[in-house]
């Protein structure tokens, strides 16, 4: 489905320049039609260029996509994107649906707690509603 496919594409993107190649790989694998390629590249590039998330794709972070995290109480989890900066960590979870859900915020809060317990004091978490072009901080 659309959400799963887009999720797979963004998991291959570290910087904005990676979008065309990530989309091309889905065309080559037969998961995306050739006539959808240009529009998909344009839409994803626009979405990740928006204020609030553009810095995430600027190359200034060490990016871990779909990396498993272990928390003593919550067990294993897999945030969509963890970005390690000089003195901060940002956790982002992508959602491609058309509705916001407080369960997503709780999920990201668990990711943040797990990473803080690893010894990173400055951690922020966000739910990125890609289709809605909306970013919500999990505070």
GROMACS elastic network, one bead per residue, 0.5 to 0.9 nm:
[ bonds ]
;  ai    aj funct       b0    kb
    1     4     6  0.55327   500
    1     5     6  0.62293   500
    1     6     6  0.87046   500
    2     5     6  0.52302   500
    2     6     6  0.61029   500
    2     7     6  0.84276   500
    2    96     6  0.80302   500
    3     6     6  0.52293   500
    3     7     6  0.59562   500
    3     8     6  0.85843   500
    3    95     6  0.76551   500
    3    96     6  0.51452   500
    3    97     6  0.70068   500
    4     8     6  0.62151   500
    4     9     6  0.87089   500
    4    96     6  0.83093   500
    5     8     6  0.51374   500
    5     9     6  0.63219   500
    5    10     6  0.88493   500
    5    26     6  0.82769   500
    5    31     6  0.76847   500
    5    32     6  0.83033   500
    6    10     6  0.62109   500
    6    11     6  0.84962   500
    6    23     6  0.89949   500
    6    44     6  0.87832   500
    6    96     6  0.76993   500
    7    10     6  0.53635   500
    7    11     6  0.61609   500
    7    12     6  0.89447   500
    7    80     6  0.85030   500
    7    94     6  0.71945   500
    7    95     6  0.81406   500
    7    96     6  0.77758   500
    8    11     6  0.51696   500
    8    12     6  0.68254   500
    8    22     6  0.87653   500
    8    26     6  0.88443   500
    9    12     6  0.54590   500
    9    13     6  0.69517   500
    9    19     6  0.78374   500
    9    22     6  0.55879   500
    9    23     6  0.62800   500
    9    25     6  0.85628   500
    9    26     6  0.74900   500
   10    13     6  0.50245   500
   10    14     6  0.81598   500
   10    19     6  0.76693   500
   10    22     6  0.75706   500
   10    23     6  0.89418   500
   10    44     6  0.83642   500
   10    65     6  0.87749   500
   10    80     6  0.89241   500
   10    94     6  0.86970   500
   11    14     6  0.78976   500
   11    22     6  0.87280   500
   11    65     6  0.56313   500
   11    66     6  0.68933   500
   11    80     6  0.70471   500
   11    81     6  0.75799   500
   12    18     6  0.75215   500
   12    19     6  0.80556   500
   12    21     6  0.88147   500
   12    22     6  0.58847   500
   12    65     6  0.75430   500
   13    16     6  0.70284   500
   13    17     6  0.80714   500
   13    18     6  0.51994   500
   13    19     6  0.60011   500
   13    21     6  0.87514   500
   13    22     6  0.66926   500
   13    57     6  0.80076   500
   13    65     6  0.83889   500
   14    17     6  0.82066   500
   14    18     6  0.65129   500
   14    19     6  0.86217   500
   14    56     6  0.83275   500
   14    57     6  0.60393   500
   14    58     6  0.83510   500
   14    59     6  0.72360   500
   14    61     6  0.87996   500
   14    62     6  0.84735   500
   14    63     6  0.62271   500
   14    64     6  0.84136   500
   14    65     6  0.80948   500
   15    18     6  0.55597   500
   15    19     6  0.76566   500
   15    56     6  0.77109   500
   15    58     6  0.56082   500
   15    59     6  0.55886   500
   16    19     6  0.58152   500
   16    20     6  0.87353   500
   16    44     6  0.89314   500
   16    45     6  0.65954   500
   16    48     6  0.71360   500
   16    49     6  0.76458   500
   16    54     6  0.82426   500
   16    57     6  0.53365   500
   16    58     6  0.67411   500
   16    59     6  0.83763   500
   17    20     6  0.70269   500
   17    21     6  0.82086   500
   17    45     6  0.86267   500
   17    57     6  0.85207   500
   17    58     6  0.89565   500
   18    21     6  0.55998   500
   18    22     6  0.61662   500
   18    23     6  0.87419   500
   19    22     6  0.51765   500
   19    23     6  0.61793   500
   19    24     6  0.85307   500
   19    41     6  0.62517   500
   19    42     6  0.89401   500
   19    44     6  0.71752   500
   19    45     6  0.67449   500
   20    23     6  0.52532   500
   20    24     6  0.60378   500
   20    25     6  0.86754   500
   20    37     6  0.84557   500
   20    38     6  0.85407   500
   20    40     6  0.88295   500
   20    41     6  0.57228   500
   20    42     6  0.88060   500
   20    45     6  0.86965   500
   21    25     6  0.61700   500
   21    26     6  0.88261   500
   22    25     6  0.52895   500
   22    26     6  0.67913   500
   22    41     6  0.88578   500
   23    26     6  0.52554   500
   23    27     6  0.65203   500
   23    28     6  0.88223   500
   23    32     6  0.79921   500
   23    37     6  0.65543   500
   23    38     6  0.88163   500
   23    40     6  0.72380   500
   23    41     6  0.65119   500
   24    27     6  0.50086   500
   24    28     6  0.61558   500
   24    29     6  0.85741   500
   24    32     6  0.85286   500
   24    34     6  0.85194   500
   24    37     6  0.70426   500
   24    41     6  0.88783   500
   25    28     6  0.50501   500
   25    29     6  0.61200   500
   25    30     6  0.86211   500
   25    31     6  0.87368   500
   25    32     6  0.88315   500
   26    29     6  0.50782   500
   26    30     6  0.62492   500
   26    31     6  0.51992   500
   26    32     6  0.54267   500
   26    33     6  0.83728   500
   26    37     6  0.88219   500
   27    30     6  0.51371   500
   27    31     6  0.58651   500
   27    33     6  0.57596   500
   27    34     6  0.58861   500
   27    36     6  0.86023   500
   27    37     6  0.70768   500
   28    31     6  0.76432   500
   28    32     6  0.79409   500
   28    33     6  0.88417   500
   28    34     6  0.85425   500
   29    32     6  0.76764   500
   30    33     6  0.67682   500
   30    34     6  0.87289   500
   32    35     6  0.84708   500
   32    36     6  0.67174   500
   32    37     6  0.71801   500
   33    36     6  0.53236   500
   33    37     6  0.67091   500
   34    37     6  0.52721   500
   34    38     6  0.80842   500
   35    38     6  0.70952   500
   35    39     6  0.81398   500
   36    39     6  0.56418   500
   36    40     6  0.60576   500
   36    41     6  0.86801   500
   37    40     6  0.51949   500
   37    41     6  0.61623   500
   37    42     6  0.86075   500
   38    41     6  0.52278   500
   38    42     6  0.61653   500
   38    43     6  0.86074   500
   39    42     6  0.50800   500
   39    43     6  0.60105   500
   39    44     6  0.85088   500
   40    43     6  0.51718   500
   40    44     6  0.60346   500
   40    45     6  0.83420   500
   41    44     6  0.53711   500
   41    45     6  0.59598   500
   41    46     6  0.85222   500
   42    45     6  0.51861   500
   42    46     6  0.61336   500
   42    47     6  0.86358   500
   43    46     6  0.51570   500
   43    47     6  0.61597   500
   43    48     6  0.87413   500
   44    47     6  0.50636   500
   44    48     6  0.61936   500
   44    49     6  0.84201   500
   44   130     6  0.86349   500
   45    48     6  0.54320   500
   45    49     6  0.60288   500
   45    50     6  0.88517   500
   46    49     6  0.51224   500
   46    50     6  0.65150   500
   47    50     6  0.56295   500
   47    53     6  0.83888   500
   47    54     6  0.85588   500
   47   130     6  0.68284   500
   47   131     6  0.83059   500
   47   133     6  0.63952   500
   48    51     6  0.83482   500
   48    52     6  0.88635   500
   48    53     6  0.59409   500
   48    54     6  0.55129   500
   48    55     6  0.88463   500
   48    56     6  0.81719   500
   48    57     6  0.70759   500
   48   130     6  0.85119   500
   48   133     6  0.88812   500
   49    52     6  0.85869   500
   49    53     6  0.67183   500
   49    55     6  0.82357   500
   49    57     6  0.79695   500
   50    53     6  0.59867   500
   50    54     6  0.55891   500
   50   133     6  0.80818   500
   51    54     6  0.57877   500
   51    55     6  0.81038   500
   52    55     6  0.72435   500
   52    56     6  0.83115   500
   52   134     6  0.89396   500
   52   135     6  0.71509   500
   53    56     6  0.52890   500
   53    57     6  0.72136   500
   53   128     6  0.85880   500
   53   135     6  0.78722   500
   54    57     6  0.55259   500
   54    58     6  0.64412   500
   55    59     6  0.78332   500
   55    60     6  0.74392   500
   55    61     6  0.85937   500
   56    59     6  0.74173   500
   56    60     6  0.75663   500
   56    61     6  0.70105   500
   56    63     6  0.87442   500
   56    83     6  0.73425   500
   56    90     6  0.85171   500
   57    60     6  0.77401   500
   57    61     6  0.79899   500
   58    61     6  0.76231   500
   59    62     6  0.75408   500
   59    63     6  0.85783   500
   60    84     6  0.88080   500
   60    85     6  0.70140   500
   60    86     6  0.88623   500
   61    83     6  0.54529   500
   61    84     6  0.53317   500
   61    86     6  0.79809   500
   61    89     6  0.88332   500
   62    82     6  0.82578   500
   62    83     6  0.56217   500
   62    84     6  0.50491   500
   62    85     6  0.66452   500
   63    81     6  0.68847   500
   63    82     6  0.58586   500
   63    84     6  0.64366   500
   64    67     6  0.59346   500
   64    79     6  0.89877   500
   64    80     6  0.82592   500
   64    81     6  0.57878   500
   64    82     6  0.50669   500
   64    83     6  0.63489   500
   64    84     6  0.81093   500
   65    78     6  0.87897   500
   65    79     6  0.75429   500
   65    80     6  0.55987   500
   65    82     6  0.63822   500
   65    83     6  0.85772   500
   66    78     6  0.55947   500
   66    79     6  0.57337   500
   66    81     6  0.61251   500
   66    82     6  0.80862   500
   67    77     6  0.83333   500
   67    78     6  0.55359   500
   67    79     6  0.65020   500
   67    80     6  0.73855   500
   67    81     6  0.76364   500
   67    82     6  0.77344   500
   68    76     6  0.64894   500
   68    77     6  0.56500   500
   68    79     6  0.71780   500
   69    75     6  0.81569   500
   69    76     6  0.55471   500
   69    77     6  0.52385   500
   69    78     6  0.59960   500
   69    79     6  0.77357   500
   69   111     6  0.77872   500
   69   114     6  0.71620   500
   69   115     6  0.77262   500
   70    73     6  0.88471   500
   70    74     6  0.76731   500
   70    75     6  0.54936   500
   70    77     6  0.64109   500
   70    78     6  0.87987   500
   70   114     6  0.69464   500
   70   115     6  0.87874   500
   71    74     6  0.52779   500
   71    76     6  0.62515   500
   71    77     6  0.77590   500
   71   110     6  0.84550   500
   71   111     6  0.83669   500
   71   113     6  0.81210   500
   71   114     6  0.50979   500
   71   115     6  0.82130   500
   71   117     6  0.78902   500
   71   118     6  0.88288   500
   72    75     6  0.59118   500
   72    76     6  0.86514   500
   72   114     6  0.81026   500
   74    77     6  0.77399   500
   74   110     6  0.75619   500
   74   114     6  0.83667   500
   77   110     6  0.86666   500
   77   111     6  0.72339   500
   77   114     6  0.89463   500
   78    81     6  0.86361   500
   78   111     6  0.80982   500
   79    82     6  0.67910   500
   79    91     6  0.69413   500
   79    92     6  0.68451   500
   79    93     6  0.59976   500
   79    94     6  0.89534   500
   79   107     6  0.89559   500
   79   108     6  0.76656   500
   79   111     6  0.66807   500
   80    91     6  0.78096   500
   80    92     6  0.61846   500
   80    94     6  0.65256   500
   81    90     6  0.81067   500
   81    91     6  0.58341   500
   81    92     6  0.51543   500
   81    93     6  0.63982   500
   81    94     6  0.82799   500
   82    89     6  0.70133   500
   82    90     6  0.57847   500
   82    92     6  0.64308   500
   82    93     6  0.88647   500
   83    88     6  0.82903   500
   83    89     6  0.55763   500
   83    90     6  0.50349   500
   83    91     6  0.63667   500
   83    92     6  0.82605   500
   84    87     6  0.79480   500
   84    88     6  0.63207   500
   84    90     6  0.66642   500
   84    91     6  0.88906   500
   85    88     6  0.50364   500
   85    89     6  0.58497   500
   85    90     6  0.79497   500
   86    89     6  0.83804   500
   87   120     6  0.86063   500
   87   121     6  0.86840   500
   87   122     6  0.69044   500
   88   120     6  0.75946   500
   88   121     6  0.77335   500
   88   123     6  0.58623   500
   88   124     6  0.78714   500
   89   112     6  0.88999   500
   89   115     6  0.83547   500
   89   120     6  0.72504   500
   89   121     6  0.84879   500
   89   122     6  0.61885   500
   89   124     6  0.64294   500
   89   125     6  0.85139   500
   90   112     6  0.83910   500
   90   122     6  0.84975   500
   90   123     6  0.57167   500
   90   125     6  0.57472   500
   90   126     6  0.77358   500
   91   108     6  0.73966   500
   91   111     6  0.72849   500
   91   112     6  0.68511   500
   91   115     6  0.89219   500
   91   123     6  0.74229   500
   91   124     6  0.61991   500
   91   126     6  0.62067   500
   91   127     6  0.85715   500
   92   108     6  0.74279   500
   92   124     6  0.85874   500
   92   125     6  0.57823   500
   92   127     6  0.57467   500
   92   128     6  0.66133   500
   93   104     6  0.81337   500
   93   107     6  0.88212   500
   93   108     6  0.69333   500
   93   125     6  0.81589   500
   93   126     6  0.64506   500
   93   128     6  0.59582   500
   93   129     6  0.84757   500
   94   126     6  0.87014   500
   94   127     6  0.61204   500
   94   129     6  0.60622   500
   94   130     6  0.65761   500
   95    98     6  0.85429   500
   95    99     6  0.89498   500
   95   100     6  0.86227   500
   95   104     6  0.85006   500
   95   127     6  0.71206   500
   95   128     6  0.60365   500
   95   130     6  0.60741   500
   95   131     6  0.77904   500
   96    99     6  0.87477   500
   96   128     6  0.84374   500
   96   129     6  0.59059   500
   96   130     6  0.54035   500
   96   131     6  0.54037   500
   96   132     6  0.79150   500
   97   100     6  0.79504   500
   97   129     6  0.72569   500
   97   130     6  0.79955   500
   97   131     6  0.66233   500
   97   132     6  0.79958   500
   98   129     6  0.79067   500
   98   130     6  0.89796   500
   98   131     6  0.66194   500
   98   132     6  0.64451   500
   99   129     6  0.83262   500
   99   132     6  0.82091   500
  100   103     6  0.88679   500
  100   104     6  0.79517   500
  100   129     6  0.75363   500
  101   104     6  0.57001   500
  101   105     6  0.73508   500
  102   105     6  0.51519   500
  102   106     6  0.64856   500
  102   107     6  0.87236   500
  103   106     6  0.50751   500
  103   107     6  0.61711   500
  103   108     6  0.87570   500
  104   108     6  0.63140   500
  104   109     6  0.86243   500
  104   127     6  0.68175   500
  104   138     6  0.87196   500
  105   108     6  0.52068   500
  105   109     6  0.61755   500
  105   110     6  0.87567   500
  105   125     6  0.85319   500
  105   126     6  0.76042   500
  105   127     6  0.65515   500
  105   136     6  0.80797   500
  105   137     6  0.78732   500
  105   138     6  0.52552   500
  105   139     6  0.82019   500
  106   109     6  0.50040   500
  106   110     6  0.63845   500
  106   111     6  0.88342   500
  106   138     6  0.74383   500
  107   110     6  0.52410   500
  107   111     6  0.65680   500
  107   112     6  0.88965   500
  107   138     6  0.89001   500
  108   112     6  0.62188   500
  108   113     6  0.86089   500
  108   125     6  0.59039   500
  108   126     6  0.67134   500
  108   127     6  0.70436   500
  108   138     6  0.63752   500
  109   112     6  0.50210   500
  109   113     6  0.61643   500
  109   114     6  0.86116   500
  109   124     6  0.87552   500
  109   125     6  0.66728   500
  109   126     6  0.86593   500
  109   138     6  0.59307   500
  109   139     6  0.72496   500
  110   113     6  0.50334   500
  110   114     6  0.61493   500
  110   115     6  0.86845   500
  111   114     6  0.51321   500
  111   115     6  0.63146   500
  111   116     6  0.86492   500
  111   125     6  0.76772   500
  112   115     6  0.52430   500
  112   116     6  0.61267   500
  112   117     6  0.86215   500
  112   123     6  0.61532   500
  112   124     6  0.65832   500
  112   125     6  0.60100   500
  112   138     6  0.87147   500
  113   116     6  0.51101   500
  113   117     6  0.61963   500
  113   118     6  0.87892   500
  113   123     6  0.84462   500
  114   117     6  0.52012   500
  114   118     6  0.66092   500
  115   118     6  0.50632   500
  115   119     6  0.70465   500
  115   120     6  0.62356   500
  115   121     6  0.84839   500
  115   123     6  0.73092   500
  116   119     6  0.53510   500
  116   121     6  0.55706   500
  116   122     6  0.75226   500
  116   123     6  0.65782   500
  117   120     6  0.70612   500
  117   121     6  0.83379   500
  118   121     6  0.87676   500
  120   123     6  0.66481   500
  124   137     6  0.75092   500
  124   138     6  0.74490   500
  124   139     6  0.78666   500
  125   136     6  0.85736   500
  125   137     6  0.58810   500
  125   138     6  0.52819   500
  125   139     6  0.74591   500
  126   135     6  0.64852   500
  126   136     6  0.54741   500
  126   138     6  0.53511   500
  126   139     6  0.85761   500
  127   134     6  0.82870   500
  127   135     6  0.57749   500
  127   136     6  0.52606   500
  127   137     6  0.64702   500
  127   138     6  0.70110   500
  128   131     6  0.89102   500
  128   132     6  0.86212   500
  128   133     6  0.74602   500
  128   134     6  0.60223   500
  128   136     6  0.65289   500
  128   137     6  0.87274   500
  129   132     6  0.53651   500
  129   133     6  0.57788   500
  129   134     6  0.51209   500
  129   135     6  0.60931   500
  129   136     6  0.80320   500
  130   134     6  0.65725   500
  130   135     6  0.81050   500
  131   134     6  0.79224   500
  132   135     6  0.87436   500
  136   139     6  0.89459   500
